[in-house]
Amino acid sequence: MPSTHSRSSPSLRALEWLNFFLADVQTGLGPFLAAYLSASGWDPARVGYALTFQGMVTVGFQTPAGGIVDAARRKRLLVIVGLGLLTAGALLLFVRSNAATVYTSGFLSER
């Protein structure tokens, strides 16, 4: 009996590339944020708190988000909403770099 994983459909290949580039974007946000906040005058302790907050959001939402994805019927919509939140969080940093904006951006981009 042939395995369903041995064949690759175009939509599966597109999903693999999307995952690859999204992981690259999310992995790059932490170092970018640290450099950006340091250049904006934040001291290292405040930068560390912001990065720690993002990590805690990631850990806190990982299991519930997985359950939502597993239960969802419209997974493409979830991807679109997630990309929208990631984009909104990144663009929010360009508005200003005060604490509330940085933490809101971290929450949105790490959901």
Secondary structure as UniProt FT lines:
FT   TURN            4..5
FT   HELIX           10..39
FT   TURN            40..41
FT   HELIX           44..71
FT   HELIX           75..95
FT   HELIX           99..110
//
